[in-house]
Amino acid sequence: MEAVPARARAYVACVAVAALLCLLSLPAVRTPWWEVALLAALSAGWEQSAARRRFAGTFYPVLLAGAFLLPPPAAALVALPGALLSPVEQRPRGLRRLWRAAQLTVGVWAAARVHGATGGRDAVVASDFPYALVPAGVAVLVFCLVLSLLDGGILALAERIPVRRAFRGLFLRSLAPVVVHGLAGLMMAVLWRSPYGPVAALLVLLPMCVSWWVFAQYHRERAAHQATIRALVQAVDIKDEYTRGHSERVGQASMMIARELGMDDARIEVLRFAGILHDVGKLGVPTRLLRKDGPLTPQERQIIELHPEYGHEMVRGISFLGEARAAVLHHHERLDGSGYPYGLTGGQIPESARVVAVADAFDAMTSTRSYRRARPVCAALEELERCAGSQFDPRMVTALVRALSRHGWHPAVTADEPGVPRPRPAVPGRSGARR
């Protein structure tokens, strides 16, 4: 996202202006500024600690406690130091910090405004339960809604995702964790205004920190799995040097198809893994066959056609891959039953494998290989459409065509042009992909 579209930059600027408007009446606000400073320091400290330990997300309990305790402009100010000072890995760093700061400022301001308008601040001071839950709940919903709307807008403009898909599921996915954070923030606010004071309120953060640590451990474990997958793919790229980068591109194309079919985000991620890992079984194929310059003999082809089974054996113990394992095993099956390894037909072939088959063939045709040069995208799509119904699932082909018409495709050359050996004859019925 280094080259951020101009309309996305304009959108960030508009949200930043809205954040400044939220802070405009700050000089006229009467509030204990030491409370603002303490909450802002807590929020900023958590952001720094979370970045160092690779925790996920912003520590919303402190921000929501500010929304329940302070006037809207003062509450919005709590979010600024942490968002502006937090480490950012991806570029452009300044724009990302500005975006996060503006988004949180507007969200916290809106939550504080709604909480005050519904009598929540008086309920917090009086520790009026269960009534205090009502305005706090409304404020949390508004906070979550504002963040979801702003996130959807930036996704649509910066990533060029269709508007409906950009907003789909954002609110519901973020609602549960934000509600939990809201309850913790309400407990902090009530204890803060109680005779026990801020020290007691800070104790609420201890169990939240423990739960956050457990959550971070889960993400670290997942990151370790992904690192393992990356190592396997790199090993394949090293072994079959002419297809370097192919696995990553098949993962990207599989993800594009899955999105076009309307699959949910979790399944889209699994399909991405399926595309990335589809050729991992080539680690079990002799290198001399993968790099052979001449035509393959029938016996050599039989050996290469064992790679889906090798790959399935290698990944079947990785539980979170789910249906990606079936795609690794069956991505060379054909609808007419002439594929391998089992000659499955039509609906017998898992949907994930039908997605990866189209993505695999498309990238194979649009990438330069040792045995032939790349085809133009339009020619590759024509070949896919010609083979739809016999080799490929027509739904997957249509989905890829639609996705490419919106987003385009920039195929990478997987072998140096000057050193490409003489072309090999294409294998009949394999749609431009030798293996």
C-alpha positions in Angstrom: 0.0 0.0 0.0 3.0 2.3 -0.5 1.3 3.8 -3.6 -1.9 5.0 -1.9 -4.5 6.2 -4.4 -5.2 9.9 -4.4 -8.9 9.3 -3.4 -7.8 7.2 -0.4 -5.5 10.0 0.7 -8.3 12.5 0.3 -10.5 10.2 2.4 -7.9 10.1 5.2 -7.6 13.9 5.0 -11.4 14.2 5.4 -11.4 11.9 8.5 -8.5 13.9 9.9 -10.4 17.1 9.5 -13.4 15.5 11.2 -11.1 14.5 14.1 -9.8 18.1 14.4 -13.4 19.3 14.6 -14.1 16.8 17.4 -11.2 18.5 19.3 -12.2 22.0 18.4 -14.0 22.8 21.7 -11.2 21.3 23.8 -10.0 24.7 25.4 -13.5 25.3 26.7 -13.9 21.9 28.4 -13.8 21.7 32.1 -12.2 18.4 33.2 -9.4 17.1 35.4 -6.6 17.1 32.9 -4.5 14.7 35.0 -7.2 12.1 34.2 -6.8 12.8 30.5 -3.0 12.5 30.8 -3.1 9.3 32.8 -5.5 7.6 30.4 -3.6 8.8 27.4 -0.4 7.5 28.9 -2.0 4.1 29.6 -3.2 3.9 26.1 0.1 4.9 24.6 2.0 2.5 26.9 -0.1 -0.4 25.8 0.3 0.5 22.1 4.1 0.5 22.5 4.1 -2.7 24.5 1.8 -4.4 22.1 4.0 -3.5 19.1 7.1 -4.8 20.8 5.4 -8.1 21.7 3.5 -8.3 18.4 0.1 -8.3 20.2 -2.9 -7.6 18.0 -5.2 -4.6 18.1 -5.7 -1.4 20.1 -6.4 -1.5 23.8 -10.0 -0.3 23.7 -10.9 -0.6 27.4 -8.8 2.5 28.2 -10.3 4.4 25.3 -13.9 3.4 26.3 -13.2 4.2 29.9 -12.2 7.7 28.8 -15.5 7.9 26.8 -17.5 7.0 29.9 -15.5 9.3 32.2 -14.8 12.5 30.2 -16.5 15.0 28.0 -16.3 14.1 24.3 -13.4 16.3 23.2 -11.3 15.3 26.2 -12.1 11.6 25.7 -11.1 11.9 22.0 -7.8 13.3 23.0 -7.0 10.1 25.0 -6.6 8.2 21.7 -4.1 10.6 20.0 -0.7 9.9 21.7 -0.9 6.1 21.4 -2.0 6.2 17.7 0.5 8.9 16.6 3.5 7.3 18.5 2.8 3.6 17.9 5.3 1.8 15.7 4.1 1.1 12.1 5.8 -1.6 10.0 4.1 -1.0 6.6 4.6 2.2 4.6 3.6 4.9 4.2 4.0 5.1 8.0 3.0 8.7 8.5 -0.2 8.3 6.6 -1.1 5.1 8.5 -0.5 6.8 11.9 -2.6 9.8 10.8 -5.4 7.4 9.7 -5.4 5.4 12.9 -5.3 8.6 15.1 -8.1 10.2 13.2 -10.3 7.1 13.1 -10.0 6.5 16.9 -10.5 10.2 17.7 -13.8 10.3 15.8 -14.9 6.9 17.2 -14.2 7.8 20.8 -15.8 11.2 20.4 -18.9 9.7 19.0 -19.1 7.1 21.8 -18.6 9.8 24.5 -21.2 12.1 23.0 -23.8 9.3 22.9 -22.9 8.1 26.4 -23.3 11.6 27.8 -26.5 12.3 25.9 -28.1 9.1 27.3 -27.3 10.0 30.9 -24.4 7.5 31.2 -22.0 9.8 33.0 -24.4 10.4 35.9 -25.0 6.7 36.1 -21.3 6.0 36.3 -20.8 8.5 39.1 -23.8 7.1 41.0 -22.7 3.5 40.3 -26.3 3.0 39.1 -26.5 -0.6 38.0 -28.0 -2.1 35.9 -29.1 1.2 34.3 -25.4 2.2 33.7 -25.2 -0.7 31.2 -27.8 0.8 28.8 -25.9 4.0 27.9 -22.6 2.2 27.9 -24.0 -0.5 25.6 -25.3 2.2 23.2 -22.0 4.0 23.3 -20.1 0.8 22.5 -22.4 0.0 19.5 -21.8 3.5 18.2 -18.0 3.2 18.7 -18.0 -0.1 16.8 -20.2 1.2 14.0 -18.1 4.3 13.4 -14.9 2.2 13.3 -16.5 -0.3 10.9 -17.8 2.4 8.6 -14.5 4.2 8.4 -12.6 0.9 7.9 -14.9 -0.1 5.1 -14.4 3.2 3.4 -10.6 3.0 3.5 -10.7 -0.6 2.2 -12.9 0.3 -0.7 -10.8 3.3 -1.7 -7.2 2.1 -0.9 -7.5 -1.6 -1.8 -10.1 -1.0 -4.6 -12.4 -3.6 -3.0 -16.1 -3.4 -4.2 -18.1 -1.3 -1.7 -20.5 -4.1 -0.6 -17.6 -6.5 0.0 -15.5 -3.9 1.8 -18.3 -3.3 4.4 -19.6 -6.9 4.6 -19.1 -8.4 8.0 -16.9 -5.7 9.4 -19.4 -4.6 12.1 -20.3 -8.1 13.2 -16.7 -9.4 13.4 -15.6 -6.5 15.6 -18.7 -6.3 17.8 -17.9 -9.2 20.2 -14.4 -8.0 21.2 -15.4 -4.4 21.4 -18.4 -5.3 23.7 -16.0 -7.2 26.0 -13.7 -4.2 26.0 -16.7 -1.9 26.7 -17.6 -3.9 29.8 -14.0 -3.6 31.1 -14.0 0.1 30.3 -17.3 0.5 32.2 -15.9 -1.3 35.2 -12.8 1.0 35.1 -15.0 4.1 34.9 -17.2 3.0 37.8 -14.3 2.1 40.0 -12.5 5.3 39.0 -15.4 7.4 40.3 -15.8 5.2 43.4 -14.2 5.9 46.8 -11.4 3.5 45.8 -10.2 5.8 42.9 -8.0 5.2 39.9 -5.8 2.7 41.6 -8.7 0.2 41.9 -9.7 1.0 38.3 -6.3 0.0 37.0 -6.7 -3.4 38.6 -9.4 -4.1 36.0 -6.7 -4.1 33.4 -4.9 -7.1 34.8 -7.3 -9.8 33.7 -7.6 -8.0 30.3 -3.8 -8.1 29.9 -3.8 -11.8 30.7 -6.5 -12.5 28.1 -4.6 -10.4 25.6 -1.5 -12.4 26.2 -3.4 -15.7 25.6 -4.8 -14.2 22.4 -1.3 -13.1 21.3 0.0 -16.7 22.0 -2.6 -18.0 19.6 -1.5 -15.5 16.9 2.2 -16.4 17.5 1.4 -20.1 17.0 -0.5 -19.2 13.8 2.5 -17.1 12.6 4.8 -20.1 13.3 2.5 -22.2 11.1 2.7 -19.6 8.3 6.5 -19.4 8.6 6.6 -23.2 8.2 4.4 -22.9 5.1 6.7 -20.1 3.8 9.7 -22.3 4.3 8.1 -25.2 2.4 7.2 -22.9 -0.5 10.7 -21.4 -0.6 12.2 -25.0 -0.8 9.9 -25.7 -3.8 11.0 -22.5 -5.5 14.7 -23.3 -5.0 14.2 -26.9 -6.3 12.1 -25.9 -9.3 13.8 -22.6 -10.2 11.8 -21.9 -13.3 8.6 -21.6 -11.3 9.9 -19.3 -8.6 7.1 -17.1 -7.3 4.4 -19.3 -8.9 3.0 -20.6 -5.6 2.5 -17.0 -4.3 0.7 -16.0 -7.5 -1.5 -19.0 -7.5 -2.4 -18.1 -3.9 -3.3 -14.6 -5.0 -5.4 -15.8 -7.9 -7.2 -18.4 -5.7 -8.0 -15.6 -3.3 -9.4 -13.4 -6.1 -11.6 -16.3 -7.3 -12.8 -17.0 -3.7 -13.7 -13.4 -3.1 -15.6 -13.2 -6.4 -17.6 -16.3 -5.4 -18.6 -14.5 -2.2 -16.8 -16.8 0.3 -16.3 -15.5 3.8 -12.9 -14.2 4.9 -11.9 -17.3 6.8 -12.4 -19.5 3.8 -10.7 -17.0 1.5 -7.6 -17.3 3.7 -7.8 -21.1 3.5 -8.0 -20.9 -0.3 -4.9 -18.6 -0.3 -3.0 -21.2 1.6 -4.2 -23.9 -0.8 -2.9 -22.0 -3.7 0.4 -21.3 -2.0 0.9 -25.0 -1.0 -0.5 -26.7 -4.1 2.9 -27.7 -5.5 4.6 -28.5 -2.2 4.7 -32.2 -3.2 7.4 -31.4 -5.8 9.8 -31.7 -2.9 9.4 -35.4 -3.3 10.1 -35.4 -7.1 13.7 -35.8 -8.3 15.1 -32.4 -9.2 16.5 -33.7 -12.5 12.9 -34.2 -13.7 11.7 -30.8 -12.6 14.6 -29.1 -14.4 14.8 -31.4 -17.4 15.1 -29.5 -20.7 13.8 -32.2 -23.0 10.3 -33.9 -23.3 9.3 -36.1 -20.4 9.0 -39.9 -20.9 5.8 -41.6 -19.8 7.6 -43.0 -16.8 9.0 -39.6 -15.8 5.5 -38.1 -16.2 4.1 -40.8 -13.9 6.7 -39.8 -11.2 5.9 -36.1 -11.5 2.1 -36.9 -11.3 2.7 -38.3 -7.8 3.4 -34.8 -6.4 -0.2 -34.1 -5.3 -0.1 -37.2 -3.1 3.3 -36.3 -1.8 2.0 -32.8 -1.0 -1.1 -34.1 0.8 1.1 -36.4 3.0 3.2 -33.4 3.9 0.4 -31.1 4.9 -2.3 -33.3 6.3 -1.0 -32.9 9.8 -1.5 -29.1 9.7 -5.0 -28.9 11.2 -5.8 -25.2 10.5 -5.4 -25.7 6.7 -8.8 -27.4 6.6 -10.0 -27.9 3.0 -6.7 -26.6 1.6 -5.4 -30.1 2.1 -8.0 -31.5 -0.3 -6.9 -28.8 -2.9 -3.3 -29.9 -2.6 -4.4 -33.5 -3.4 -6.9 -32.9 -6.1 -5.8 -29.7 -8.0 -4.9 -31.7 -11.1 -8.2 -33.5 -11.3 -10.4 -32.6 -14.3 -14.2 -32.4 -14.6 -14.2 -35.0 -17.3 -12.4 -37.5 -15.2 -9.1 -37.6 -17.1 -7.1 -35.9 -14.4 -4.9 -37.3 -11.6 -4.3 -38.7 -9.1 -7.7 -40.4 -8.8 -9.6 -39.4 -11.9 -12.5 -37.7 -10.0 -15.3 -36.2 -12.1 -17.5 -33.1 -11.7 -18.8 -32.5 -8.2 -16.6 -35.3 -6.8 -13.7 -32.8 -7.0 -13.6 -30.6 -3.9 -14.5 -27.0 -4.5 -11.2 -25.8 -3.2 -9.4 -28.0 -5.7 -11.5 -26.6 -8.6 -10.5 -23.0 -7.5 -6.8 -23.8 -7.3 -6.9 -25.7 -10.6 -8.0 -22.6 -12.5 -5.6 -20.3 -10.6 -2.7 -22.7 -11.2 -3.4 -23.0 -15.0 -3.9 -19.3 -15.4 -0.6 -18.4 -13.7 1.2 -21.2 -15.6 0.1 -19.8 -18.9 0.8 -16.1 -18.1 4.3 -16.8 -16.7 7.5 -17.5 -18.8 8.8 -21.0 -18.1 11.8 -23.0 -19.3 9.9 -24.6 -22.0 7.8 -21.7 -23.4 7.2 -18.0 -23.1 4.3 -16.4 -21.3 0.9 -16.0 -23.0 -1.0 -12.7 -22.8 -3.7 -12.6 -20.2 -6.5 -12.4 -22.7 -5.1 -15.5 -24.5 -4.9 -17.4 -21.2 -8.5 -16.5 -20.3 -9.7 -17.6 -23.7 -8.0 -21.0 -23.2 -9.5 -21.3 -19.7 -13.0 -20.6 -21.2 -12.4 -23.1 -24.0 -11.6 -25.8 -21.5 -14.4 -24.8 -19.1 -16.8 -27.8 -18.6 -14.2 -30.4 -19.6 -11.1 -29.6 -17.6 -12.1 -26.6 -15.4 -15.2 -25.6 -13.4 -17.0 -22.9 -15.4 -18.0 -21.1 -12.2 -14.4 -20.7 -11.2 -13.3 -19.5 -14.7 -16.1 -16.9 -14.8 -15.2 -15.7 -11.3 -11.5 -15.3 -12.4 -12.5 -13.4 -15.5 -14.7 -11.0 -13.5 -12.0 -10.5 -10.9 -9.4 -9.7 -13.5 -11.7 -7.3 -15.3 -11.9 -5.3 -12.1 -8.4 -5.6 -10.6 -6.2 -6.6 -13.5 -3.2 -9.0 -13.3 0.5 -8.3 -13.4 2.2 -11.7 -14.1 5.8 -12.0 -13.0 8.4 -13.7 -15.2 9.7 -16.8 -13.4 12.8 -17.3 -15.6 15.2 -14.9 -17.1 14.3 -14.1 -20.6 17.8 -14.3 -22.2 18.4 -17.7 -20.6 15.1 -19.4 -21.5 15.9 -22.8 -23.2 14.2 -23.9 -26.4 10.4 -24.3 -26.0 9.1 -27.8 -25.2 6.1 -29.2 -27.0 2.8 -28.6 -25.0 1.2 -31.7 -23.5 -2.2 -32.2 -25.1 -5.2 -31.2 -22.9 -3.1 -29.6 -20.2 -4.1 -26.0 -21.0 -0.5 -24.7 -21.3 0.7 -26.2 -18.0 3.2 -29.0 -18.3 3.1 -30.0 -14.7 
